[in-house]
Amino acid sequence: MSSVPLVYKLALGMIPGVGDITARKLVSYTGGVEALFTESYRNLTRIPGVGAALAGAVAGHEYLDAAAREAEFVERNKIKVFFYLDDDYPRRLAQCEDSPVTFYFRGNADLHAPMMLSIVGTRHATQNGKELCRKIVAGLEEKFPGLIIVSGLAYGVDITAHKAALAARLPTIAVLGHGLRTIYPSVHAGAARAMLDNGGLVTDFSSTTLPERNNFIRRNRIIAGISDATLIVESGIKGGALITADIAASYNRDVMAVPGRPGDEWSAGCNALIRCNKAALVESCADIEYLLGWKPASLAAPIQTLLFAGMTDNEKRIWAALKEEGDLTVDTLARQLEMPVYRLSPILLQMELAGMITPCPGSVYRIRG
């Protein structure tokens, strides 16, 4: 856990005109978060790509008062703040270049859970689309009781996925396009409250931020990045769900889509994704299980018991690292084990073929099960 004061963590995400990528760059050039807020205007202008206006915004410090008020709100309401330099920052988001430097969380879900699936789609979901969404979620619960369902609390597919997860007693997380003082749309406030007991609410917007159109586009990167994969249930040929699909693909995450009949307005987007090989075709939870290589919980224990008695010393070291740390990239494993990647890669392949580990997007490996 980093020792950065809370007010600076919040302030880094509140500097006018500074996005998440630029914020990381500023911290890197100045040598640390606290150093950034004490850096002179003159030195800030010397950072490549930082002009007079941006340097003035950083050095002006007007946002620090707002950050102090936000820190009081966070502490008073027991809101968890995730900061990109902290050890507990969710590993999936950490792999995304433009993930939020700071975000807020209310709830009890484990953002490092082994399995997380985003389900999104049109606000104009059909009855068939809603019913299929419910069946998929219910089917996944039977095999993967620890799975977390992520969506955006919007009308249509989003709220259907959340409610289906709540009905199945699966944790579900809503990623909001506004601050935690607000729930939008207000008719979904009951579902949002239920998520606090089994799931949670995530946002990278400060508490006073109101719902605005661009906010919902921006929050889609969290929906795409916080999960292993994204499923599009129904979508028109344009819309937020397709933006989320594009972002997920840019993160090397699996994208899946439910097909519809030719000519159906709210299946046109899904059909286009499948036709252009941007999404895998999904008709049931069994397709998701196959595409992601997930193993039902009931089968995990026997597999582990049978497979690992004859592991080599290097396989045992890899297994121990993955068991202790969770999902790890090839580069991270190589550093921890002090083993060149060219030696590590064939061992990982053998372990994968033996069913010991599972490869994930981004050259990440995890224990199978």
C-alpha positions as CSV (number, residue, x, y, z in Angstrom):
1,M,0.0,0.0,0.0
2,S,1.4,3.4,-0.9
3,S,1.8,6.1,1.7
4,V,0.3,8.9,-0.5
5,P,-2.2,11.0,1.6
6,L,-5.8,10.5,0.6
7,V,-6.3,14.1,-0.4
8,Y,-3.5,13.8,-3.0
9,K,-4.9,10.6,-4.4
10,L,-8.2,12.3,-5.0
11,A,-6.6,15.5,-6.2
12,L,-4.7,13.7,-8.9
13,G,-7.9,12.7,-10.5
14,M,-9.5,16.2,-10.2
15,I,-6.9,18.4,-12.0
16,P,-8.7,20.2,-14.8
17,G,-7.7,19.0,-18.2
18,V,-5.6,16.1,-16.9
19,G,-6.7,12.6,-17.9
20,D,-5.5,9.3,-16.5
21,I,-2.6,8.8,-18.9
22,T,-1.3,12.3,-18.5
23,A,-1.7,12.1,-14.7
24,R,0.6,9.0,-14.7
25,K,3.1,10.8,-16.9
26,L,3.2,13.9,-14.5
27,V,3.8,11.7,-11.5
28,S,6.5,9.8,-13.3
29,Y,8.4,13.0,-14.4
30,T,8.1,14.7,-11.1
31,G,9.2,11.7,-9.0
32,G,6.0,11.0,-7.1
33,V,2.5,12.2,-6.3
34,E,3.4,14.5,-3.5
35,A,6.3,15.9,-5.5
36,L,3.8,16.8,-8.3
37,F,1.8,19.1,-6.0
38,T,5.0,20.9,-4.9
39,E,6.5,21.3,-8.3
40,S,7.0,24.7,-9.7
41,Y,5.1,26.0,-12.7
42,R,8.4,26.5,-14.6
43,N,9.5,22.9,-14.1
44,L,6.1,21.6,-15.1
45,T,6.3,23.4,-18.4
46,R,9.6,21.5,-19.1
47,I,7.8,18.2,-19.1
48,P,7.3,17.0,-22.7
49,G,3.8,17.6,-23.9
50,V,2.8,19.8,-20.9
51,G,2.0,23.3,-22.1
52,A,1.5,26.5,-20.2
53,A,-2.2,25.9,-19.7
54,L,-1.8,22.5,-18.2
55,A,1.1,23.5,-16.1
56,G,-0.9,26.4,-14.8
57,A,-3.8,24.1,-13.9
58,V,-1.5,21.8,-11.9
59,A,0.5,24.5,-10.2
60,G,-2.7,26.6,-9.4
61,H,-3.9,24.1,-6.8
62,E,-7.5,25.3,-6.9
63,Y,-8.7,21.7,-7.0
64,L,-7.1,20.8,-3.6
65,D,-10.0,22.3,-1.7
66,A,-12.4,20.2,-3.6
67,A,-10.2,17.2,-3.0
68,A,-10.2,17.9,0.7
69,R,-14.0,18.1,0.8
70,E,-14.2,14.8,-1.2
71,A,-11.8,13.1,1.3
72,E,-14.2,14.1,4.1
73,F,-17.2,12.7,2.2
74,V,-15.3,9.4,1.5
75,E,-14.2,8.9,5.1
76,R,-17.6,9.8,6.5
77,N,-19.4,7.4,4.2
78,K,-16.8,4.6,4.5
79,I,-16.2,4.6,0.8
80,K,-13.2,2.6,-0.4
81,V,-10.7,4.5,-2.7
82,F,-8.6,2.6,-5.1
83,F,-5.4,4.3,-6.2
84,Y,-3.3,3.1,-9.1
85,L,0.0,2.9,-7.1
86,D,-1.6,0.9,-4.2
87,D,-1.0,-2.8,-4.0
88,D,-4.7,-3.6,-3.8
89,Y,-5.6,-1.8,-7.1
90,P,-7.5,-4.4,-9.1
91,R,-5.1,-6.4,-11.3
92,R,-7.3,-6.4,-14.4
93,L,-7.6,-2.6,-14.4
94,A,-3.9,-2.2,-13.7
95,Q,-3.3,-3.8,-17.1
96,C,-5.2,-1.0,-18.9
97,E,-3.2,2.0,-19.9
98,D,-6.1,4.5,-19.4
99,S,-7.6,3.0,-16.3
100,P,-8.6,5.5,-13.6
101,V,-5.8,6.7,-11.4
102,T,-8.3,6.9,-8.6
103,F,-11.8,5.4,-8.3
104,Y,-14.4,4.9,-5.6
105,F,-16.1,1.7,-4.4
106,R,-19.0,1.0,-2.1
107,G,-20.0,-2.6,-1.4
108,N,-18.5,-5.9,-0.4
109,A,-17.4,-7.5,-3.7
110,D,-13.8,-8.7,-4.2
111,L,-12.5,-6.8,-7.2
112,H,-9.7,-9.4,-7.5
113,A,-12.3,-12.2,-7.8
114,P,-11.2,-15.2,-10.1
115,M,-14.1,-14.7,-12.5
116,M,-15.7,-11.4,-13.6
117,L,-18.0,-11.0,-16.6
118,S,-19.4,-7.7,-18.0
119,I,-22.9,-7.9,-19.6
120,V,-24.1,-4.9,-21.5
121,G,-26.5,-4.0,-24.3
122,T,-29.2,-1.7,-25.5
123,R,-31.4,0.3,-23.3
124,H,-34.3,-0.9,-25.6
125,A,-33.9,-4.6,-24.8
126,T,-36.6,-6.9,-26.2
127,Q,-38.4,-9.4,-24.1
128,N,-36.5,-12.2,-25.8
129,G,-33.2,-10.4,-25.1
130,K,-34.1,-10.0,-21.4
131,E,-35.2,-13.6,-21.0
132,L,-32.0,-14.9,-22.7
133,C,-29.9,-12.6,-20.4
134,R,-31.7,-14.1,-17.3
135,K,-31.1,-17.7,-18.5
136,I,-27.4,-17.1,-19.2
137,V,-26.9,-15.5,-15.7
138,A,-28.9,-18.3,-14.0
139,G,-26.9,-21.0,-15.9
140,L,-23.6,-19.4,-15.0
141,E,-24.6,-19.3,-11.3
142,E,-25.1,-23.0,-11.2
143,K,-21.5,-23.7,-12.3
144,F,-19.7,-20.6,-11.1
145,P,-21.2,-19.5,-7.8
146,G,-18.4,-17.0,-7.2
147,L,-18.7,-15.2,-10.5
148,I,-19.2,-11.4,-10.4
149,I,-21.5,-9.8,-13.0
150,V,-20.6,-6.2,-14.0
151,S,-22.8,-3.8,-15.9
152,G,-23.8,-0.1,-16.0
153,L,-27.2,0.1,-14.2
154,A,-28.8,1.5,-17.3
155,Y,-32.2,0.6,-18.6
156,G,-32.6,-2.5,-20.7
157,V,-29.9,-5.2,-20.7
158,D,-27.8,-3.6,-17.9
159,I,-30.5,-3.6,-15.2
160,T,-31.7,-7.0,-16.4
161,A,-28.2,-8.5,-15.9
162,H,-28.0,-6.9,-12.4
163,K,-31.4,-8.1,-11.3
164,A,-30.7,-11.6,-12.7
165,A,-27.5,-11.7,-10.7
166,L,-29.2,-10.6,-7.5
167,A,-32.0,-13.2,-8.0
168,A,-29.3,-15.9,-8.5
169,R,-27.4,-14.6,-5.4
170,L,-24.4,-13.7,-7.6
171,P,-22.4,-10.6,-6.7
172,T,-23.0,-7.8,-9.1
173,I,-21.2,-4.5,-9.6
174,A,-22.6,-1.4,-11.3
175,V,-20.2,1.1,-12.9
176,L,-21.7,4.5,-12.6
177,G,-21.4,7.6,-14.9
178,H,-21.7,10.0,-11.9
179,G,-20.7,10.5,-8.3
180,L,-21.9,8.4,-5.3
181,R,-24.3,11.0,-4.1
182,T,-26.6,10.2,-7.0
183,I,-28.2,7.1,-8.5
184,Y,-29.2,7.3,-12.1
185,P,-31.8,6.4,-13.3
186,S,-33.5,6.8,-9.9
187,V,-35.9,4.0,-10.6
188,H,-32.9,1.6,-10.2
189,A,-32.0,2.9,-6.7
190,G,-33.5,-0.2,-5.1
191,A,-31.3,-2.5,-7.2
192,A,-28.3,-0.3,-6.4
193,R,-29.0,-0.6,-2.6
194,A,-29.2,-4.4,-3.0
195,M,-25.8,-4.5,-4.7
196,L,-24.2,-2.9,-1.6
197,D,-24.9,-6.2,0.3
198,N,-23.9,-8.4,-2.6
199,G,-21.6,-6.6,-5.0
200,G,-21.2,-2.9,-5.1
201,L,-21.0,0.4,-6.9
202,V,-17.9,1.7,-8.8
203,T,-17.2,5.2,-10.2
204,D,-14.2,7.3,-11.0
205,F,-16.3,10.5,-10.7
206,S,-16.2,12.6,-7.5
207,S,-19.3,12.6,-5.4
208,T,-20.8,15.8,-6.7
209,T,-20.6,14.9,-10.4
210,L,-24.0,14.6,-12.0
211,P,-25.0,12.2,-14.8
212,E,-23.9,13.6,-18.2
213,R,-23.8,11.9,-21.6
214,N,-20.0,11.9,-21.9
215,N,-19.6,10.5,-18.5
216,F,-21.3,7.3,-19.5
217,I,-19.0,6.9,-22.5
218,R,-16.0,7.4,-20.2
219,R,-17.2,4.9,-17.6
220,N,-17.3,2.1,-20.3
221,R,-13.6,1.7,-20.1
222,I,-14.0,0.5,-16.5
223,I,-16.8,-1.9,-17.5
224,A,-14.5,-3.3,-20.2
225,G,-11.3,-3.3,-18.1
226,I,-12.5,-4.7,-14.7
227,S,-13.7,-8.0,-16.2
228,D,-12.2,-11.0,-17.9
229,A,-14.7,-10.6,-20.8
230,T,-17.6,-8.6,-22.1
231,L,-20.9,-10.1,-23.4
232,I,-23.2,-8.0,-25.6
233,V,-26.7,-9.3,-25.4
234,E,-28.6,-6.9,-27.7
235,S,-27.4,-3.7,-29.5
236,G,-28.3,-1.5,-32.3
237,I,-25.8,-0.7,-35.0
238,K,-24.6,2.2,-32.9
239,G,-24.5,2.7,-29.1
240,G,-22.6,2.4,-25.9
241,A,-22.5,-1.3,-25.9
242,L,-20.4,-1.3,-29.1
243,I,-18.1,1.3,-27.6
244,T,-17.6,-1.0,-24.6
245,A,-16.9,-3.9,-27.0
246,D,-14.3,-1.9,-28.9
247,I,-12.6,-0.9,-25.6
248,A,-12.6,-4.5,-24.3
249,A,-11.0,-5.6,-27.6
250,S,-8.3,-2.9,-27.3
251,Y,-7.5,-4.4,-23.8
252,N,-7.1,-7.9,-25.4
253,R,-10.2,-9.0,-23.4
254,D,-12.6,-11.5,-24.9
255,V,-15.7,-10.0,-26.5
256,M,-18.8,-12.1,-27.1
257,A,-22.2,-11.3,-28.6
258,V,-25.6,-13.0,-28.8
259,P,-26.8,-13.2,-32.4
260,G,-30.2,-12.1,-33.6
261,R,-32.4,-12.5,-36.7
262,P,-31.4,-10.5,-39.8
263,G,-33.3,-7.2,-39.8
264,D,-33.9,-7.0,-36.1
265,E,-33.0,-3.4,-35.1
266,W,-31.6,-4.4,-31.7
267,S,-29.6,-7.3,-32.9
268,A,-27.9,-5.4,-35.8
269,G,-24.9,-4.4,-33.6
270,C,-24.3,-7.9,-32.3
271,N,-24.6,-9.5,-35.7
272,A,-22.1,-6.9,-37.1
273,L,-19.6,-7.7,-34.3
274,I,-19.9,-11.4,-35.1
275,R,-19.8,-11.0,-38.8
276,C,-16.5,-8.9,-38.6
277,N,-14.9,-11.4,-36.2
278,K,-14.9,-8.8,-33.4
279,A,-17.0,-11.0,-31.1
280,A,-17.5,-14.7,-30.5
281,L,-21.0,-16.1,-31.0
282,V,-22.8,-16.9,-27.7
283,E,-26.2,-18.6,-27.4
284,S,-25.9,-20.0,-23.9
285,C,-23.8,-20.1,-20.7
286,A,-22.1,-23.2,-22.1
287,D,-20.7,-21.1,-24.9
288,I,-19.2,-18.7,-22.4
289,E,-17.7,-21.5,-20.3
290,Y,-16.1,-23.0,-23.5
291,L,-14.8,-19.7,-24.9
292,L,-13.2,-18.5,-21.6
293,G,-11.9,-21.9,-20.6
294,W,-13.7,-21.7,-17.2
295,K,-13.9,-24.9,-15.2
296,P,-17.0,-25.4,-13.0
297,A,-16.2,-25.2,-9.3
298,S,-17.4,-28.8,-8.7
299,L,-14.6,-30.1,-11.0
300,A,-11.8,-28.0,-9.7
301,A,-10.8,-30.0,-6.6
302,P,-10.5,-33.4,-8.3
303,I,-8.5,-31.9,-11.1
304,Q,-6.0,-30.3,-8.7
305,T,-5.7,-33.5,-6.7
306,L,-4.9,-35.7,-9.6
307,L,-2.6,-33.5,-11.7
308,F,0.0,-32.0,-9.5
309,A,1.6,-35.0,-7.7
310,G,4.3,-35.3,-10.3
311,M,5.2,-31.7,-10.9
312,T,8.8,-30.7,-11.6
313,D,10.6,-28.2,-9.3
314,N,10.1,-25.4,-11.8
315,E,6.4,-26.2,-12.1
316,K,6.0,-26.2,-8.4
317,R,7.6,-22.8,-8.2
318,I,5.3,-21.4,-10.9
319,W,2.3,-23.0,-9.2
320,A,3.3,-21.5,-5.8
321,A,3.7,-18.0,-7.3
322,L,0.3,-18.1,-9.0
323,K,-1.4,-19.5,-5.9
324,E,0.1,-16.8,-3.7
325,E,-0.2,-13.8,-6.0
326,G,-3.2,-14.7,-8.2
327,D,-3.1,-13.9,-11.9
328,L,0.4,-13.0,-13.2
329,T,1.9,-12.0,-16.5
330,V,4.7,-13.9,-18.1
331,D,7.1,-11.0,-17.4
332,T,6.1,-10.8,-13.8
333,L,6.6,-14.5,-13.3
334,A,10.0,-14.3,-15.0
335,R,11.1,-11.6,-12.6
336,Q,9.8,-13.3,-9.5
337,L,11.3,-16.7,-10.4
338,E,14.5,-15.1,-11.8
339,M,14.0,-17.2,-15.0
340,P,14.4,-15.9,-18.6
341,V,11.2,-15.7,-20.5
342,Y,12.5,-18.1,-23.2
343,R,12.9,-20.8,-20.5
344,L,9.7,-20.0,-18.7
345,S,7.4,-20.1,-21.8
346,P,7.8,-23.8,-22.7
347,I,7.2,-24.7,-19.0
348,L,4.0,-22.6,-19.0
349,L,2.9,-24.3,-22.2
350,Q,3.4,-27.8,-20.7
351,M,1.4,-26.8,-17.6
352,E,-1.4,-25.4,-19.8
353,L,-1.6,-28.6,-21.8
354,A,-1.6,-30.6,-18.6
355,G,-4.6,-28.6,-17.3
356,M,-2.7,-27.0,-14.4
357,I,-3.0,-23.4,-15.5
358,T,-5.1,-21.3,-17.8
359,P,-3.8,-18.6,-20.2
360,C,-5.8,-15.3,-20.1
361,P,-5.6,-12.1,-22.3
362,G,-2.5,-10.0,-22.0
363,S,-0.1,-12.9,-21.5
364,V,-1.6,-13.5,-18.1
365,Y,-1.7,-16.9,-16.4
366,R,-3.9,-18.2,-13.6
367,I,-4.4,-21.5,-11.7
368,R,-7.0,-23.5,-13.4
369,G,-10.2,-24.1,-11.5
